Amino acid sequence: MSKLVLVRHGQSQWNLENRFSGWVDVPITEEGRREAHRAAQSLAGMRFDVAFTSALARAQQTLDIILADLKQEGIPIHRDAAINERHYGALQGLNKAETAERFGAAQVHIWRRSYDVAPPEGESLKDTAARALPFFRTKILPEVAAGRKVLVVAHGNSLRAIVMELDGLSKEQVMELNIATCRPIVYDLDAAGRPLRKTVV
């Protein structure tokens, strides 16, 4: 049985400052490092064959900590912008509370959580899925099909797209989906990539 483990990066500096990060390459905080160590503890005893992460430092830093704690730094790591966070366009760098005051909390909620409504000059979850899912299907799932244990450390929205596909969620259901930082989602998958079991550890 193959395993696929999805992990959202630890708290970033702009998570701490309540800003839209998107593709801005901000590092994780000390709390983010602690979260990554806790994620590794929850995965103790699991051996990975290959890892995937985004082109952004906060995901790569989280992955490095997890693999170091598990003493698995030597496994192959694939880094690709296809699983970057969604691009928040004109909202990147803005404080989320101030943005809600300016545009209205309901509008900001739609920009953040909806499937196909993009923020100004940015990507919707649908847009993010359009780049993340082909990468997932052509690069990640073949590793799963080969019987390997796969670790993916990425971002809230690129992982929402993947979970939406794996869990068969509708556009309405995915609005309620939140991926917590450094709470590993462990899937047991069959050879065709269909989930047999899902556990959040």
Sequence and secondary structure as in RCSB ss.txt:
>XXXX:A:sequence
MSKLVLVRHGQSQWNLENRFSGWVDVPITEEGRREAHRAAQSLAGMRFDVAFTSALARAQQTLDIILADLKQEGI
PIHRDAAINERHYGALQGLNKAETAERFGAAQVHIWRRSYDVAPPEGESLKDTAARALPFFRTKILPEVAAGRKV
LVVAHGNSLRAIVMELDGLSKEQVMELNIATCRPIVYDLDAAGRPLRKTVV
>XXXX:A:secstr
 EEEEEEE   BHHHHTTB  TTS   B HHHHHHHHHHHHHTTT   SEEEE SSHHHHHHHHHHHHHTT TTS
 EEE GGGS    GGGTT BHHHHHHHH HHHHHHHHH SS   TTS  HHHHHHHHHHHIIIIIHHHHHTT EE
EEEE HHHHHHHHHHHHT  HHHHTT    BT  EEEEE TTS EEEEEE 
